[in-house]
């Protein structure tokens, strides 16, 4: 197994785990920040899939790995969209204030 295959499969595995966590977060805390995180991490999954497709030569007509091809643009747009959506989701996520109900003893 060469390095490109390993890199693509590891990225896909990490994106799948993060997508499962963000989907659980989306189900439990419905809101715009959770939806943005889920969409951003799904974009990272698309980016990981492009690397897997490139390493296994799936759909070679897209020109995976070529500088000015559709495959390169899919990879680039997915990466940029993922960064933008995850960052925005984290920035607008509501901060939880610390609770004042500490136990003070007898």
C-alpha positions as semicolon CSV with decimal commas, in nm:
position;residue;x (nm);y (nm);z (nm)
1;X;0,000;0,000;0,000
2;X;0,156;0,328;-0,105
3;X;0,145;0,658;0,084
4;X;-0,134;0,814;-0,123
5;X;-0,371;0,524;-0,053
6;X;-0,289;0,529;0,317
7;X;-0,333;0,907;0,336
8;X;-0,670;0,891;0,163
9;X;-0,802;0,606;0,374
10;X;-0,688;0,763;0,702
11;X;-0,846;1,095;0,607
12;X;-1,169;0,917;0,514
13;X;-1,172;0,726;0,843
14;X;-1,117;1,045;1,045
15;X;-1,381;1,234;0,849
16;X;-1,629;0,949;0,904
17;X;-1,574;0,954;1,281
18;X;-1,606;1,332;1,297
19;X;-1,917;1,319;1,079
20;X;-2,079;1,065;1,313
21;X;-2,003;1,286;1,613
22;X;-2,132;1,599;1,443
23;X;-2,448;1,415;1,332
24;X;-2,509;1,313;1,693
25;X;-2,454;1,672;1,798
26;X;-2,697;1,788;1,530
27;X;-2,964;1,546;1,655
28;X;-2,923;1,644;2,022
29;X;-2,871;2,020;1,978
30;X;-3,068;2,132;1,680
31;X;-2,955;2,470;1,563
32;X;-2,755;2,661;1,309
33;X;-2,411;2,605;1,470
34;X;-2,460;2,227;1,477
35;X;-2,583;2,225;1,118
36;X;-2,283;2,429;1,004
37;X;-2,046;2,191;1,181
38;X;-2,213;1,889;1,022
39;X;-2,201;2,043;0,674
40;X;-1,839;2,151;0,719
41;X;-1,729;1,807;0,831
42;X;-1,925;1,652;0,545
43;X;-1,721;1,878;0,316
44;X;-1,405;1,736;0,470
45;X;-1,548;1,391;0,394
46;X;-1,588;1,489;0,029
47;X;-1,229;1,610;0,030
48;X;-1,114;1,277;0,176
49;X;-1,315;1,089;-0,087
50;X;-1,140;1,282;-0,364
51;X;-0,806;1,162;-0,228
52;X;-0,932;0,803;-0,216
53;X;-1,064;0,834;-0,573
54;X;-0,730;0,974;-0,684
55;X;-0,526;0,698;-0,524
56;X;-0,746;0,416;-0,661
57;X;-0,801;0,584;-1,002
58;X;-1,178;0,584;-0,967
59;X;-1,352;0,805;-1,226
60;X;-1,031;0,903;-1,408
61;X;-1,224;1,141;-1,636
62;X;-1,230;1,393;-1,351
63;X;-0,852;1,418;-1,370
64;X;-0,778;1,364;-1,002
65;X;-0,444;1,520;-0,909
66;X;-0,418;1,733;-1,224
67;X;-0,375;2,108;-1,154
68;X;-0,660;2,246;-1,369
69;X;-0,913;1,964;-1,362
70;X;-1,260;1,916;-1,221
71;X;-1,123;1,679;-0,956
72;X;-0,879;1,940;-0,832
73;X;-1,157;2,200;-0,811
74;X;-1,383;1,960;-0,619
75;X;-1,100;1,896;-0,373
76;X;-1,020;2,266;-0,334
77;X;-1,381;2,383;-0,296
78;X;-1,458;2,105;-0,045
79;X;-1,154;2,199;0,165
80;X;-1,232;2,571;0,164
81;X;-1,601;2,515;0,232
82;X;-1,518;2,279;0,518
83;X;-1,282;2,527;0,680
84;X;-1,531;2,814;0,643
85;X;-1,831;2,620;0,774
86;X;-1,654;2,456;1,070
87;X;-1,496;2,787;1,173
88;X;-1,829;2,970;1,147
89;X;-2,006;2,694;1,340
90;X;-1,753;2,714;1,623
91;X;-1,760;3,094;1,633
92;X;-2,138;3,124;1,659
93;X;-2,178;2,829;1,895
94;X;-2,330;2,961;2,219
95;X;-2,095;2,972;2,511
96;X;-2,226;2,807;2,827
97;X;-2,190;3,022;3,138
98;X;-2,050;2,849;3,445
99;X;-2,321;2,752;3,693
100;X;-2,346;2,915;4,032
101;X;-2,497;2,618;4,213
102;X;-2,184;2,489;4,383
103;X;-2,225;2,285;4,696
104;X;-2,107;2,498;4,986
105;X;-2,132;2,240;5,262
106;X;-2,323;2,244;5,593
